[in-house]
Amino acid sequence: MKLKFFFVLLISVVINAQSTFDYYTYKNTSLDVITSPASIVMGESFVANRNNIGSFIENPANLNEHSKTGLFYNIRFHDWAEHANKYQFTSAGAILNSSFATIGIAYSQFTSGPIPMNLTLEDYNSEESNQTLSLSFSGPLAENLTLGVSVKAFGHSRTSSFGSATGLDSKSAFLFDIGALYSIGFNDKETKFAYNLNLGAAFQNFGTDYKEKDDYFDTDYKYVRLPRYLKFGFAFNSQFRNASGSNDIEATLTGQYKWLTNPQRKEVTNVDYWGGGAEFTIKEIFVARAGFFQTPEYWLIYERAKPLFRYGFGVKIPLQKIGISLPFVLLADYSFIPINDVSISTFNSSSDYKKLLRAIGISLQYGSSLF
């Protein structure tokens, strides 16, 4: 009983550790921007979709004994305007599934590319970046119920064209995610149909204060609020098998609600995010996806509080089918993200404009546990 009380007290202190006197909220960084092309298309709604290799970033409980050992790399281009033509989010990571534990590690980063700092000196520029490193692990709590935890470190940096730090000093924040996944499945090998329903929840980014000193604006350290999110969602997977036992068609439906739990006063009406999507895999090779995402934020490139349609595709290639005698499967994904036409905005000095942003992902997965 004393141990339970201590645990509850510890969690309460950690959750409320972040300062209430924050200078601003630092959103849309490597800490909370989704880079997986599959998740982006399906409304960034993978809180309960454990079938995607990188979904433990959205919910650590998506790691489980069925997770396949593998590597992944994703890149999400954010080049929506002339001044942002080098903006991009990337993530890379790995899952190790053994008889001892299932562990996920991921490194996510935003980079702005070179930004001119002096109109008279063309070679003088700086580059903004922020980084998140996470280590995730999970374990069963009860039958069909998995709990997961992620430990994360977040930082912000700025470098000049000469390779030195420029005007910014930040104190890294150490954060935690906790998640749960409940699974209901029916997988009889004698039948041609199988299904699985997952219900997931995650609480993200609670932990220590984050503060930074930006010499461009102030000479003192300021507390910066990092967004904390509470997510709920589902993933329904169905499989239609042929006589050999492989899948002719596999379909997955996902949906999610995400709530910003620590808004500042000016953000209290900008806290509700919605998303969902569908994925169809033909003959375990070709993948088609479509979905929507709804944001409460005011963006030039997105409509606020309206469903934003997205679509994409993927290909799965077992290496053994192309003559490579290794039990790995190569997956390549591509997504399209429609945005508003900003060609007439003051952010573009030329007539060039974009109506689509893109995301690309590649992963390599092993068939089963390594050890």
C-alpha positions as CSV (number, residue, x, y, z in Angstrom):
1,M,0.0,0.0,0.0
2,K,2.8,2.4,0.9
3,L,4.6,1.6,-2.4
4,K,1.4,2.4,-4.4
5,F,1.0,5.7,-2.5
6,F,4.6,6.6,-3.2
7,F,4.2,5.8,-6.9
8,V,1.1,7.9,-7.2
9,L,2.8,10.8,-5.4
10,L,5.8,10.6,-7.6
11,I,3.8,10.7,-10.8
12,S,1.8,13.6,-9.5
13,V,4.9,15.6,-8.8
14,V,6.5,14.8,-12.2
15,I,3.3,15.7,-14.1
16,N,3.1,19.1,-12.4
17,A,6.8,19.8,-12.5
18,Q,6.7,21.9,-15.6
19,S,6.5,25.6,-14.8
20,T,3.2,27.5,-15.0
21,F,5.1,30.7,-15.9
22,D,6.1,29.7,-19.4
23,Y,7.3,32.2,-21.9
24,Y,5.5,30.5,-24.8
25,T,4.4,27.0,-26.0
26,Y,6.9,25.2,-28.2
27,K,4.7,23.1,-30.4
28,N,5.2,21.5,-33.9
29,T,8.8,20.4,-33.1
30,S,10.5,17.0,-33.3
31,L,8.7,16.3,-30.0
32,D,5.2,16.2,-31.5
33,V,5.3,16.2,-35.3
34,I,4.6,12.8,-36.8
35,T,7.1,11.7,-39.6
36,S,5.8,8.2,-40.5
37,P,4.2,8.5,-43.9
38,A,1.6,5.8,-43.1
39,S,0.5,7.6,-39.9
40,I,0.5,11.0,-41.5
41,V,-1.9,9.8,-44.2
42,M,-4.1,8.0,-41.7
43,G,-4.7,11.1,-39.7
44,E,-1.7,10.8,-37.4
45,S,-3.8,8.2,-35.5
46,F,-1.5,5.4,-34.6
47,V,-2.0,5.4,-30.8
48,A,-3.5,1.9,-31.1
49,N,-1.9,0.7,-34.4
50,R,0.9,-1.7,-33.3
51,N,1.4,-3.0,-36.8
52,N,3.6,0.0,-37.9
53,I,7.3,-0.3,-37.0
54,G,7.6,3.3,-35.7
55,S,4.2,3.6,-33.9
56,F,5.9,3.2,-30.5
57,I,6.8,6.9,-30.9
58,E,3.0,7.6,-30.6
59,N,2.4,5.1,-27.9
60,P,5.1,3.0,-26.2
61,A,2.6,0.2,-25.5
62,N,2.5,-0.5,-29.3
63,L,5.7,-2.4,-28.6
64,N,4.8,-6.1,-27.8
65,E,5.9,-9.6,-28.3
66,H,4.6,-9.5,-31.9
67,S,6.8,-6.5,-32.8
68,K,9.4,-7.3,-35.5
69,T,13.0,-6.4,-35.1
70,G,13.9,-3.8,-37.6
71,L,15.2,-0.4,-38.6
72,F,13.3,2.6,-40.0
73,Y,13.9,6.1,-41.4
74,N,11.3,8.7,-42.2
75,I,11.5,12.2,-43.6
76,R,8.6,14.8,-43.7
77,F,9.2,17.8,-46.0
78,H,7.8,21.1,-44.8
79,D,8.8,23.2,-47.7
80,W,5.5,25.1,-48.0
81,A,7.0,28.5,-48.9
82,E,10.1,30.1,-50.3
83,H,11.6,30.9,-47.0
84,A,10.9,27.3,-45.8
85,N,12.2,25.4,-48.7
86,K,14.7,23.5,-46.5
87,Y,12.4,22.8,-43.6
88,Q,12.1,19.1,-42.8
89,F,11.4,16.7,-40.0
90,T,13.2,13.3,-39.8
91,S,13.2,10.3,-37.6
92,A,15.3,7.2,-37.4
93,G,15.0,4.3,-35.1
94,A,15.0,0.6,-34.4
95,I,13.1,-2.2,-32.6
96,L,14.9,-5.1,-30.9
97,N,12.6,-8.0,-30.1
98,S,14.1,-10.7,-28.1
99,S,12.9,-13.3,-25.6
100,F,14.1,-11.0,-22.8
101,A,12.4,-7.7,-23.8
102,T,11.1,-5.6,-26.7
103,I,12.8,-2.2,-26.9
104,G,12.4,0.7,-29.2
105,I,14.8,3.6,-29.8
106,A,14.2,6.7,-31.9
107,Y,15.9,9.9,-32.8
108,S,13.7,12.7,-34.3
109,Q,14.9,16.1,-35.6
110,F,13.7,19.3,-37.2
111,T,16.1,21.3,-39.3
112,S,15.4,24.6,-41.0
113,G,18.4,24.5,-43.4
114,P,20.5,27.7,-43.8
115,I,18.6,30.9,-43.0
116,P,20.3,34.2,-44.1
117,M,21.2,36.4,-41.2
118,N,22.7,39.4,-43.0
119,L,21.5,40.9,-46.3
120,T,25.0,42.2,-47.1
121,L,26.9,39.0,-46.3
122,E,25.5,36.2,-48.4
123,D,27.6,33.5,-46.7
124,Y,26.5,34.4,-43.2
125,N,23.5,32.3,-42.2
126,S,22.3,30.2,-39.3
127,E,20.4,26.9,-39.0
128,E,17.7,26.1,-36.4
129,S,17.2,22.6,-35.2
130,N,15.5,20.7,-32.3
131,Q,16.0,17.1,-31.4
132,T,14.3,14.4,-29.4
133,L,15.9,11.1,-28.3
134,S,13.6,8.4,-26.9
135,L,13.9,5.0,-25.4
136,S,10.8,2.9,-25.2
137,F,9.9,-0.5,-23.6
138,S,6.7,-2.3,-22.7
139,G,5.4,-5.4,-21.0
140,P,2.1,-7.2,-20.4
141,L,0.1,-6.1,-17.3
142,A,-2.7,-8.6,-17.8
143,E,-4.1,-10.8,-20.5
144,N,-4.5,-8.7,-23.7
145,L,-3.3,-5.6,-21.9
146,T,0.1,-4.0,-22.5
147,L,1.7,-1.1,-20.7
148,G,4.6,0.9,-22.2
149,V,6.9,3.7,-21.1
150,S,9.2,6.1,-23.1
151,V,12.0,8.2,-21.7
152,K,12.9,11.2,-23.8
153,A,15.4,14.0,-24.0
154,F,14.5,17.2,-25.9
155,G,16.8,20.1,-26.9
156,H,16.9,23.1,-29.2
157,S,20.0,24.4,-31.0
158,R,21.2,27.0,-33.5
159,T,24.4,27.0,-35.4
160,S,26.0,29.5,-37.8
161,S,27.6,28.9,-41.2
162,F,30.9,28.8,-39.5
163,G,29.9,25.8,-37.4
164,S,29.6,27.7,-34.1
165,A,26.6,28.2,-31.8
166,T,24.7,31.4,-32.4
167,G,22.7,33.3,-29.9
168,L,20.9,30.3,-28.2
169,D,21.5,28.3,-25.1
170,S,19.0,25.7,-24.0
171,K,18.7,23.4,-21.1
172,S,17.5,20.0,-22.2
173,A,14.2,18.7,-20.9
174,F,13.8,15.0,-19.8
175,L,10.3,13.8,-20.4
176,F,8.2,10.6,-20.2
177,D,5.3,9.0,-22.1
178,I,3.1,6.3,-20.7
179,G,0.7,4.2,-22.8
180,A,-1.7,1.3,-22.7
181,L,-3.0,-1.0,-25.4
182,Y,-5.8,-3.5,-25.0
183,S,-6.2,-6.1,-27.8
184,I,-9.1,-8.3,-28.7
185,G,-8.4,-10.8,-31.4
186,F,-9.8,-13.8,-33.3
187,N,-7.1,-15.6,-35.3
188,D,-8.2,-19.2,-36.1
189,K,-5.9,-20.7,-38.7
190,E,-8.7,-22.9,-40.0
191,T,-10.8,-19.9,-41.1
192,K,-10.2,-17.5,-44.1
193,F,-11.0,-14.5,-42.0
194,A,-9.3,-13.0,-39.0
195,Y,-9.6,-9.7,-37.1
196,N,-8.1,-7.8,-34.3
197,L,-9.3,-4.7,-32.4
198,N,-6.9,-2.6,-30.5
199,L,-7.8,0.2,-28.1
200,G,-5.0,2.5,-27.1
201,A,-4.3,5.5,-24.8
202,A,-1.1,7.5,-24.2
203,F,-0.1,10.5,-22.1
204,Q,2.9,12.3,-23.6
205,N,5.6,14.7,-22.6
206,F,5.3,15.1,-18.9
207,G,8.5,15.7,-17.0
208,T,11.1,18.5,-16.2
209,D,11.0,22.1,-17.1
210,Y,12.6,23.3,-20.3
211,K,14.2,26.7,-20.6
212,E,16.4,28.5,-23.0
213,K,18.1,31.8,-23.5
214,D,17.8,33.4,-26.9
215,D,20.1,36.4,-27.3
216,Y,18.1,37.7,-30.3
217,F,15.2,38.5,-28.0
218,D,16.5,38.5,-24.4
219,T,19.5,37.9,-22.2
220,D,17.8,35.9,-19.5
221,Y,16.7,32.3,-19.5
222,K,13.0,31.8,-20.1
223,Y,10.8,28.9,-19.3
224,V,9.3,27.4,-22.4
225,R,6.2,25.2,-22.2
226,L,6.3,21.9,-24.0
227,P,3.0,20.5,-25.1
228,R,1.5,17.6,-23.1
229,Y,-1.0,15.4,-25.0
230,L,-3.6,12.8,-24.0
231,K,-4.5,10.4,-26.8
232,F,-7.3,7.9,-27.2
233,G,-7.8,5.8,-30.3
234,F,-8.6,2.4,-31.9
235,A,-7.2,0.3,-34.7
236,F,-9.3,-2.5,-36.4
237,N,-7.4,-5.0,-38.5
238,S,-9.0,-7.6,-40.7
239,Q,-7.4,-10.3,-42.9
240,F,-8.8,-12.3,-45.8
241,R,-6.6,-15.4,-46.2
242,N,-6.2,-17.8,-49.2
243,A,-5.7,-21.6,-49.1
244,S,-2.0,-21.3,-48.5
245,G,-2.5,-19.2,-45.3
246,S,-1.2,-15.9,-46.7
247,N,-3.3,-12.8,-46.9
248,D,-5.1,-11.9,-50.1
249,I,-6.4,-8.6,-48.6
250,E,-5.6,-7.0,-45.3
251,A,-7.5,-3.9,-44.2
252,T,-6.8,-1.6,-41.2
253,L,-9.0,1.2,-39.9
254,T,-7.7,3.7,-37.3
255,G,-9.1,6.7,-35.4
256,Q,-7.8,9.0,-32.7
257,Y,-8.6,11.9,-30.5
258,K,-5.7,14.0,-29.1
259,W,-6.1,16.6,-26.4
260,L,-3.6,19.3,-25.5
261,T,-3.8,19.1,-21.7
262,N,-1.6,22.2,-20.8
263,P,-2.7,25.1,-23.0
264,Q,-1.9,28.7,-22.2
265,R,-4.8,31.0,-21.7
266,K,-4.7,32.1,-25.3
267,E,-4.8,28.5,-26.5
268,V,-7.8,27.2,-24.5
269,T,-9.9,26.8,-27.6
270,N,-7.1,25.2,-29.6
271,V,-6.8,21.8,-27.9
272,D,-8.8,19.2,-29.9
273,Y,-7.1,17.2,-32.6
274,W,-8.9,14.4,-34.6
275,G,-7.7,11.9,-37.2
276,G,-8.5,8.7,-38.9
277,G,-7.8,6.6,-41.9
278,A,-7.9,3.3,-43.8
279,E,-5.1,1.1,-45.2
280,F,-5.5,-1.7,-47.7
281,T,-2.8,-4.2,-48.4
282,I,-3.1,-6.5,-51.5
283,K,-1.2,-9.8,-51.6
284,E,1.0,-8.6,-48.8
285,I,2.8,-6.4,-51.3
286,F,0.9,-3.3,-52.4
287,V,-0.5,-0.8,-49.9
288,A,-3.0,2.0,-50.4
289,R,-3.9,4.5,-47.8
290,A,-6.3,7.5,-47.3
291,G,-7.4,9.5,-44.3
292,F,-8.1,12.9,-42.7
293,F,-6.6,15.1,-40.0
294,Q,-8.2,18.0,-38.2
295,T,-6.2,20.6,-36.3
296,P,-7.5,23.3,-33.9
297,E,-4.5,25.5,-34.7
298,Y,-4.5,28.6,-37.0
299,W,-2.2,27.8,-39.9
300,L,-1.7,29.6,-43.2
301,I,-1.4,26.2,-45.0
302,Y,-4.3,24.4,-43.3
303,E,-7.9,25.1,-42.6
304,R,-8.6,25.3,-38.9
305,A,-11.1,22.7,-37.4
306,K,-11.9,21.2,-40.8
307,P,-11.0,17.6,-42.0
308,L,-7.9,17.7,-44.1
309,F,-7.7,14.9,-46.7
310,R,-4.5,12.9,-47.2
311,Y,-3.5,9.9,-49.3
312,G,-0.5,7.7,-50.0
313,F,0.8,4.3,-50.9
314,G,3.5,1.7,-50.0
315,V,5.3,-1.4,-51.2
316,K,6.4,-4.4,-49.2
317,I,9.3,-6.4,-50.7
318,P,10.4,-9.7,-49.1
319,L,14.1,-9.9,-49.9
320,Q,13.9,-13.6,-50.5
321,K,11.6,-12.9,-53.5
322,I,14.2,-10.8,-55.2
323,G,17.0,-13.3,-54.8
324,I,18.5,-12.1,-51.4
325,S,18.6,-15.1,-49.0
326,L,17.8,-13.1,-45.9
327,P,14.5,-13.2,-43.9
328,F,13.9,-9.5,-44.0
329,V,11.1,-7.5,-45.6
330,L,11.8,-4.0,-47.1
331,L,9.0,-1.5,-46.8
332,A,8.8,1.8,-48.7
333,D,6.0,4.4,-48.0
334,Y,5.1,7.7,-49.7
335,S,2.4,10.2,-48.6
336,F,0.8,13.3,-50.1
337,I,-0.3,16.1,-47.8
338,P,-2.5,18.7,-49.6
339,I,-2.2,22.3,-48.3
340,N,-3.7,25.7,-49.1
341,D,-2.4,27.7,-52.1
342,V,-0.1,30.3,-50.6
343,S,1.3,31.6,-53.8
344,I,-0.3,35.1,-53.2
345,S,0.9,35.3,-49.6
346,T,3.7,37.6,-48.5
347,F,5.7,34.5,-47.7
348,N,6.4,33.9,-51.3
349,S,8.1,36.5,-53.4
350,S,7.9,34.4,-56.6
351,S,5.0,32.9,-58.5
352,D,6.1,29.4,-57.5
353,Y,3.9,27.6,-55.0
354,K,3.1,24.2,-53.6
355,K,-0.2,22.5,-53.2
356,L,1.3,19.3,-51.8
357,L,3.8,18.4,-49.1
358,R,5.4,15.0,-49.0
359,A,6.7,12.4,-46.6
360,I,8.9,9.4,-47.4
361,G,9.7,6.4,-45.2
362,I,11.7,3.2,-45.5
363,S,12.1,0.3,-43.1
364,L,13.7,-3.1,-42.9
365,Q,12.0,-5.7,-40.7
366,Y,13.1,-9.2,-39.6
367,G,10.5,-12.0,-39.5
368,S,10.6,-12.8,-35.8
369,S,12.5,-12.5,-32.5
370,L,16.2,-12.5,-32.9
371,F,17.1,-14.3,-29.7
